Amino acid sequence: MYSARLEKLPPYPFARIDELKEEKVKKGIDLIDLGIGDPDLPTPPHVIDALCAAARDPANHHYPSYVGMIEFRKAVASWYRDRFQVSLNPENEIISLIGSKDGIAHIPEAFVNPGDYVLVPDPGYPVYRTSTLFAEGKVHIMPLRVENKFLPRLDQIPTEVTREAKLMFLNYPNNPTAATAPREFFKEVVDYATEHDIIVVHDNPYSEVTFDGYQAPSFLETPGAIEVGVEMHTLSKTYNMTGWRIGMACGNRDIIAGLKKVKTNVDSGVFNAIQIAGIAALTGSQECVRRSCQIYEERRDTLVHGLTDMGIECPSPKATFYVWVPVGNGVEYATRLLDEAGVVVTPGVGFGPCGKEYIRFAITRPLPRIEQAVERIRRII
Ligand SMILES: *Cc1c(COP(=O)(O)O)cnc(C)c1O
C-alpha cells in the first residue's frame, strides 16, 4: 500500500519505551519528562499582543506571499546585521519558512537527484535523513564523535562520496550533542564545499540559546559561506514560539530560489499575523531572550552538577537546552530511568546509530522538577 519511499524510512525506535511510559501514566505514576525538545517557557507577551492586533485586521486574512512579507524579510536582515554583522538582501537572500523544519524537509527536493549523496551528521536531527530519502538521495553519515568534539571529520569522507555529494547538513550549536563549532571549522567547511561544489545547509535554531557568555556564530559570517550555502533559522527556540511555525532561510540567492520554487508548489506561506508577531520578536527588546538563557543556565547547572556528583560523566554544555550523557547502552539506561526513577529521557540512538551509547536530557522543565529528577536518579544509581 505504501510507497517505496515510505518503506525506506528508518523504523521508529522508541515503541517499547512509549509503551512503558503509557503504562506508568495509566498507573498514575508521576513522570518527570526531560525528553521534549520544546521550551516550557511562554512566548513573550509583546509578541502575543502583536499577533492579537494583527489577527483582528482583515487585511491579514488573505493568502500570504510565498516568500514572506517584505517587512518580515527586512526585520530578518536587520537582525542578522545586528546580531552577526552579516549583510543579506531581503529581496532575494531571505525567505520565510513554516519553521526551519519546512526548509530542511524541502531543500533536498530542489537540488538532489536520485543517487546523489547527501552528507548527514549522525547523531542528528532526524529530518536531514528523511528529507534526503524523500528526494531519493543517498545518505552518507558523518559520525559526530566525542574525540572530535562532535564535529565531522571532512578528511574522512571517501573520495567517491565527495565526488557525488550534492548537499551537506550541519547544525551548531548541535542537537542532540549540545556541541558548538569554532569559526575555523566553518572555514574548513566552506573550503571543502567550494572545492567539491557541495551545497551547505546550516541549521541554526539554537544560536541564541547560549550560556557562560558564549556567543554562537552564524555560518554566514564565514568568508565565502554565502557562495556555497544557506542557513535555516527559526523563532521557535529563541522566543519560545515552537507552536507558531515561523522561521527563515537565508543565504545564497540561487539556493534560496530553488527552495522557493519547491515551496511555491507545496504551501502558501506563513499567516501574515504571525509574521507581524515575528517582526515584533526580532525587532523588540531582546531582554526576554537573555532571561530564557538565565533560566536554562540555572537548570543546566543543577542537572550537570547533580549527575557529576553521582559519578556520571557529564560535560557542561555552552549552548542548547540539551545535556548529552554517555551511559553505555542508551536504550537500556533510558528504560531504567523511566522504570525505576520515573524520569523520561531520549535514548541517543533516536538521532542515529552513532548516538547509541548516549542519552539526551532536555532541560525544558522548571528547576524544582529538575532537582527532583536528580534526587530520583541518585536513589537508583
Ligand atoms: C527544533 C529544531 C528544528 C525545528 O525547528 P522549527 O523551526 O520549529 O521547525 C530544526 N532543527 C533542529 C536541530 C532542532 O532542534
The ligand as a MOL file (V3000), in Angstrom:
LIG
                    3D

  0  0  0     0  0            999 V3000
M  V30 BEGIN CTAB
M  V30 COUNTS 15 15 0 0 0
M  V30 BEGIN ATOM
M  V30 1 C 13.8500 22.3130 16.9510 0
M  V30 2 C 14.7340 22.0150 15.7970 0
M  V30 3 C 14.3450 22.3070 14.4870 0
M  V30 4 C 12.9360 22.6860 14.1020 0
M  V30 5 O 12.5800 23.9340 14.4170 0
M  V30 6 P 11.2590 24.5750 13.8230 0
M  V30 7 O 11.7120 25.9180 13.3910 0
M  V30 8 O 10.3080 24.6280 14.9580 0
M  V30 9 O 10.7530 23.7700 12.6840 0
M  V30 10 C 15.2570 22.1080 13.4720 0
M  V30 11 N 16.4780 21.6150 13.7160 0
M  V30 12 C 16.8750 21.2920 14.9510 0
M  V30 13 C 18.2350 20.7530 15.1470 0
M  V30 14 C 16.0150 21.4650 16.0330 0
M  V30 15 O 16.4200 21.0960 17.2490 0
M  V30 END ATOM
M  V30 BEGIN BOND
M  V30 1 1 1 2
M  V30 2 1 2 3
M  V30 3 2 2 14
M  V30 4 1 3 4
M  V30 5 2 3 10
M  V30 6 1 4 5
M  V30 7 1 5 6
M  V30 8 2 6 7
M  V30 9 1 6 8
M  V30 10 1 6 9
M  V30 11 1 10 11
M  V30 12 2 11 12
M  V30 13 1 12 13
M  V30 14 1 12 14
M  V30 15 1 14 15
M  V30 END BOND
M  V30 END CTAB
M  END
